[in-house]
Amino acid sequence: MTDANEARNRLLNGWQLSKMYTFEVAARHESFALAAEELSLSPSAVSHRINLLEEELGIQLFVRSHRKVELTQEGKRVYWTLKSSLDTLNQEILDIKNQALSGTLTVYSRPSIAQCWLVPMLGDFTRRYPSISLTVLTGNDYVNMQRTGIDLALYFDDTPANHLSQHFLMDEEILPVCSPAYAREHQLVKNPHNLSHCTLLHDRQAWSNDSGTDEWQSWAQHFAVNMPSSSGIGFDRSDLAIIAAINDVGVAMGRKRLVQKRLEKGELIAPFGEKTLKCHQHYYISTLPGRQWPKIDAFISWLRERAR
């Protein structure tokens, strides 16, 4: 039983790296014979290396038949991870050789930040750094940056993950917003107490997986305003609450950074003037520790410039 546990928990070490290269070539060709030809080895030598690697890792990587070899499900997972790591390493070597701001850059962001703030100004970044190829992914979860290949993540929260490097970006304030028509219908201008008769719109994942009506509760408590008995309508994105407000559905709790342009265009109004509440949370950028690549530093510097 002890031997079985040891095999199950055995991890890759430096001695197995040469065998992993043999595995990569064999998996790519799905043939020991073709791998042998590329590596200038005999097919039996390739087979021997793979057998040793499987034994040392405690994982069967290939299913062998008389005429061909095929990757097992576990083998496919190992091959995908190895290939991704090699691609990342090769890109890093190219970047080091070129010492230029070039290559791919993958950015992860909360959806509302991406739609309302980041994406509209990306044209400026691409004009400045035309050799950097950007990919923008969105989601409400905290992602495993190492596993997903994400270079930096843009979050809104007050408790950053302590295993990542954190870079402060900007503070935020919240204030109620609605359409001019909704404000007239419910006589809201300078009358916050009329909120008790309104539909409240809010982001249920403002800074955690279920922040509920926390934004509204914090604001109402600070300004001593009574809330409606109904919890209103919740969304998993702040920008959806804003779209609902523009379409006369109710009053949204807006993040000032994300609604400023809507206010300037007159699509929304702040019926209670400057009754804004500074958030405990802030926007910050997360990166993997020690990953000080020129292209990542350039993107962070650009974000901070635009946040002023």
C-alpha positions as CSV (number, residue, x, y, z in Angstrom):
1,M,0.0,0.0,0.0
2,T,2.9,2.4,0.8
3,D,4.5,1.8,-2.6
4,A,1.2,2.5,-4.3
5,N,0.8,5.8,-2.3
6,E,4.4,6.8,-3.2
7,A,3.8,6.2,-6.9
8,R,0.5,8.2,-6.7
9,N,2.2,11.2,-5.1
10,R,5.4,11.1,-7.1
11,L,6.1,14.4,-8.9
12,L,8.2,15.3,-11.9
13,N,11.8,16.1,-11.3
14,G,14.8,17.4,-13.3
15,W,15.9,13.8,-14.2
16,Q,12.7,13.2,-16.1
17,L,12.9,16.3,-18.3
18,S,14.8,14.5,-21.1
19,K,12.2,11.7,-21.0
20,M,9.4,14.4,-21.2
21,Y,10.9,15.7,-24.4
22,T,10.8,12.2,-25.8
23,F,7.2,11.9,-24.6
24,E,6.3,15.3,-26.3
25,V,7.7,14.1,-29.7
26,A,6.0,10.7,-29.4
27,A,2.7,12.2,-28.4
28,R,2.9,14.8,-31.2
29,H,3.4,12.0,-33.8
30,E,1.4,9.4,-32.0
31,S,4.2,7.0,-33.2
32,F,7.3,5.7,-31.5
33,A,8.8,5.1,-35.0
34,L,8.4,8.7,-36.2
35,A,9.6,9.9,-32.8
36,A,12.7,7.8,-33.1
37,E,13.4,9.2,-36.5
38,E,13.1,12.8,-35.3
39,L,15.2,12.1,-32.2
40,S,17.8,10.0,-34.0
41,L,17.1,7.0,-31.7
42,S,15.9,3.5,-32.3
43,P,12.1,2.8,-31.7
44,S,13.1,0.5,-28.9
45,A,15.0,3.3,-27.2
46,V,12.0,5.6,-27.4
47,S,9.7,2.9,-26.0
48,H,12.2,2.3,-23.2
49,R,12.3,5.9,-22.2
50,I,8.5,6.1,-22.3
51,N,8.2,3.0,-20.1
52,L,10.6,4.4,-17.6
53,L,8.7,7.7,-17.5
54,E,5.4,6.0,-17.0
55,E,6.9,3.9,-14.2
56,E,8.5,6.9,-12.5
57,L,5.3,9.1,-12.7
58,G,2.9,6.3,-11.9
59,I,0.7,7.2,-14.9
60,Q,0.0,5.3,-18.1
61,L,0.6,7.8,-20.9
62,F,0.0,5.6,-24.0
63,V,-2.2,2.6,-25.0
64,R,0.0,0.3,-27.1
65,S,-1.4,-1.9,-29.9
66,H,0.4,-4.0,-32.5
67,R,0.4,-1.3,-35.1
68,K,0.1,2.0,-33.3
69,V,0.2,3.9,-30.0
70,E,-2.5,6.2,-28.7
71,L,-2.5,8.7,-25.8
72,T,-4.6,7.8,-22.8
73,Q,-6.9,10.5,-21.3
74,E,-4.2,11.1,-18.7
75,G,-1.6,11.2,-21.4
76,K,-3.6,13.8,-23.3
77,R,-3.8,16.0,-20.2
78,V,0.0,15.8,-19.7
79,Y,0.7,16.5,-23.3
80,W,-1.6,19.5,-23.4
81,T,0.0,21.0,-20.3
82,L,3.5,20.3,-21.6
83,K,2.7,21.8,-25.0
84,S,1.3,25.0,-23.3
85,S,4.4,25.3,-21.1
86,L,6.7,24.9,-24.1
87,D,4.7,27.6,-26.0
88,T,5.0,30.0,-23.1
89,L,8.7,29.2,-22.7
90,N,9.4,29.7,-26.4
91,Q,7.5,33.1,-26.4
92,E,9.4,34.2,-23.4
93,I,12.7,33.3,-25.1
94,L,11.7,35.3,-28.2
95,D,10.7,38.3,-26.1
96,I,14.1,38.1,-24.3
97,K,15.9,37.9,-27.6
98,N,14.0,40.7,-29.2
99,Q,13.8,42.9,-26.0
100,A,10.8,44.4,-27.6
101,L,7.3,45.1,-26.6
102,S,5.8,42.3,-28.6
103,G,4.0,39.0,-28.5
104,T,0.7,37.9,-26.9
105,L,-0.8,39.4,-23.8
106,T,-3.9,37.8,-22.1
107,V,-5.9,40.0,-19.8
108,Y,-8.7,38.8,-17.5
109,S,-11.3,41.3,-16.2
110,R,-14.6,41.4,-14.4
111,P,-17.3,41.8,-17.2
112,S,-18.5,45.3,-16.1
113,I,-15.0,46.8,-15.9
114,A,-14.2,45.4,-19.3
115,Q,-17.4,46.6,-21.0
116,C,-17.7,50.0,-19.4
117,W,-14.1,51.1,-18.8
118,L,-11.4,48.9,-20.4
119,V,-12.7,48.0,-23.8
120,P,-13.7,51.5,-25.0
121,M,-10.1,52.7,-24.7
122,L,-8.2,49.7,-26.0
123,G,-7.6,51.5,-29.3
124,D,-5.2,53.8,-27.6
125,F,-3.1,50.9,-26.3
126,T,-3.0,49.1,-29.7
127,R,-1.9,52.3,-31.4
128,R,0.9,52.7,-28.9
129,Y,2.0,49.0,-28.9
130,P,1.0,47.6,-32.3
131,S,3.3,44.5,-31.9
132,I,1.4,43.3,-28.8
133,S,-1.5,41.0,-29.6
134,L,-4.2,41.4,-26.9
135,T,-6.7,38.8,-25.7
136,V,-9.4,40.0,-23.2
137,L,-11.3,37.3,-21.2
138,T,-14.1,38.1,-18.7
139,G,-15.7,36.4,-15.8
140,N,-16.8,36.8,-12.2
141,D,-14.5,34.1,-10.8
142,Y,-11.0,34.4,-9.4
143,V,-8.9,32.5,-12.0
144,N,-5.9,30.3,-11.7
145,M,-3.5,32.5,-13.7
146,Q,-0.8,29.9,-13.9
147,R,-3.1,27.2,-15.3
148,T,-5.0,29.4,-17.7
149,G,-2.1,31.3,-19.2
150,I,-3.5,34.7,-18.1
151,D,-0.8,37.4,-17.8
152,L,-2.8,39.9,-15.6
153,A,-6.2,40.2,-14.1
154,L,-8.3,43.3,-13.3
155,Y,-10.5,43.0,-10.2
156,F,-12.7,45.1,-7.9
157,D,-12.5,44.0,-4.3
158,D,-11.1,44.8,-0.9
159,T,-9.4,41.4,-0.2
160,P,-6.8,40.7,-2.9
161,A,-5.4,37.1,-3.1
162,N,-2.1,37.1,-1.1
163,H,-0.4,34.6,-3.4
164,L,-0.3,37.0,-6.3
165,S,1.4,40.4,-6.9
166,Q,-1.1,43.2,-6.5
167,H,-0.9,46.6,-8.2
168,F,-3.4,49.3,-7.1
169,L,-5.2,50.9,-10.0
170,M,-7.9,53.3,-8.7
171,D,-10.6,54.0,-6.1
172,E,-14.3,54.0,-6.7
173,E,-17.5,55.7,-5.5
174,I,-21.1,54.6,-5.8
175,L,-24.2,56.7,-6.4
176,P,-27.8,56.0,-7.5
177,V,-28.6,56.6,-11.2
178,C,-31.7,56.3,-13.3
179,S,-33.1,57.6,-16.6
180,P,-34.5,61.1,-16.7
181,A,-38.0,59.7,-17.4
182,Y,-37.9,57.4,-14.4
183,A,-36.8,60.3,-12.2
184,R,-39.7,62.4,-13.4
185,E,-42.3,59.6,-13.0
186,H,-41.2,58.9,-9.4
187,Q,-40.3,62.5,-8.4
188,L,-36.8,61.5,-7.4
189,V,-34.8,64.7,-8.1
190,K,-33.5,65.8,-4.7
191,N,-36.0,63.4,-3.0
192,P,-34.1,60.3,-2.0
193,H,-36.9,59.2,0.4
194,N,-39.0,58.5,-2.6
195,L,-36.8,55.5,-3.3
196,S,-39.1,53.5,-1.0
197,H,-41.5,53.4,-4.0
198,C,-39.0,52.4,-6.6
199,T,-37.5,49.3,-8.1
200,L,-33.8,49.0,-7.1
201,L,-31.3,47.5,-9.5
202,H,-28.1,46.1,-8.2
203,D,-25.0,43.9,-8.9
204,R,-25.2,40.7,-6.9
205,Q,-21.5,40.0,-7.6
206,A,-20.1,43.5,-7.1
207,W,-17.1,42.3,-5.2
208,S,-17.8,38.7,-4.2
209,N,-19.8,35.7,-5.5
210,D,-22.9,36.9,-3.7
211,S,-22.7,40.5,-2.4
212,G,-26.4,40.7,-2.7
213,T,-27.8,44.2,-2.0
214,D,-24.7,45.3,-0.1
215,E,-24.0,48.3,-2.3
216,W,-27.5,49.7,-1.7
217,Q,-27.4,48.8,2.0
218,S,-24.1,50.6,2.5
219,W,-25.3,53.7,0.6
220,A,-28.7,53.9,2.3
221,Q,-27.2,53.5,5.8
222,H,-24.6,56.2,5.2
223,F,-27.2,58.7,4.0
224,A,-30.0,57.5,6.3
225,V,-32.4,56.7,3.5
226,N,-35.2,54.1,3.9
227,M,-35.0,51.2,1.4
228,P,-38.0,49.5,-0.3
229,S,-39.3,46.3,1.3
230,S,-38.6,44.5,-2.0
231,S,-35.0,43.6,-2.8
232,G,-35.6,44.8,-6.5
233,I,-33.8,43.1,-9.3
234,G,-30.4,41.6,-9.0
235,F,-27.8,41.0,-11.8
236,D,-24.5,39.3,-12.0
237,R,-22.9,42.3,-13.7
238,S,-23.1,46.0,-12.9
239,D,-23.4,47.0,-16.5
240,L,-26.6,45.0,-16.9
241,A,-28.1,46.9,-14.0
242,I,-27.1,50.1,-15.8
243,I,-28.7,49.0,-19.1
244,A,-31.9,48.3,-17.1
245,A,-31.8,51.7,-15.6
246,I,-31.4,53.4,-19.0
247,N,-34.5,51.5,-20.1
248,D,-36.7,52.9,-17.3
249,V,-36.7,49.7,-15.2
250,G,-35.6,51.3,-11.9
251,V,-32.8,53.0,-10.0
252,A,-29.4,51.4,-10.3
253,M,-26.5,51.7,-7.8
254,G,-23.8,52.9,-10.2
255,R,-20.1,52.9,-9.9
256,K,-19.0,56.4,-10.9
257,R,-16.1,55.2,-13.0
258,L,-18.4,53.0,-15.0
259,V,-21.3,55.3,-15.5
260,Q,-19.5,58.6,-16.0
261,K,-20.0,58.7,-19.8
262,R,-23.6,57.7,-19.5
263,L,-24.2,60.7,-17.2
264,E,-22.3,63.0,-19.5
265,K,-24.5,61.9,-22.4
266,G,-27.7,62.4,-20.5
267,E,-28.7,58.7,-20.8
268,L,-28.7,58.6,-17.0
269,I,-28.9,61.2,-14.2
270,A,-27.9,61.2,-10.6
271,P,-31.2,62.3,-9.1
272,F,-29.7,63.0,-5.6
273,G,-26.8,65.1,-6.8
274,E,-23.5,64.4,-5.3
275,K,-24.6,61.9,-2.7
276,T,-21.7,59.6,-3.5
277,L,-20.2,57.0,-1.2
278,K,-16.5,56.1,-1.4
279,C,-16.1,52.3,-1.6
280,H,-14.0,50.2,0.7
281,Q,-13.2,48.2,-2.4
282,H,-10.9,49.4,-5.1
283,Y,-9.7,48.3,-8.6
284,Y,-6.4,46.5,-8.7
285,I,-4.3,44.4,-11.1
286,S,-3.1,40.9,-10.2
287,T,0.0,39.3,-11.7
288,L,2.0,36.2,-11.0
289,P,4.9,36.9,-8.6
290,G,8.1,37.6,-10.4
291,R,6.6,38.0,-13.8
292,Q,8.0,41.4,-14.7
293,W,7.8,41.2,-18.4
294,P,8.1,44.4,-20.4
295,K,4.7,43.9,-22.1
296,I,3.0,43.4,-18.7
297,D,4.7,46.4,-17.2
298,A,3.7,48.5,-20.2
299,F,0.0,47.5,-19.9
300,I,-0.1,48.2,-16.2
301,S,1.6,51.7,-16.8
302,W,-1.0,52.4,-19.5
303,L,-3.9,51.4,-17.3
304,R,-2.7,53.7,-14.5
305,E,-2.3,56.5,-16.9
306,R,-5.9,56.1,-18.1
307,A,-7.1,55.8,-14.5
308,R,-6.0,59.3,-13.5
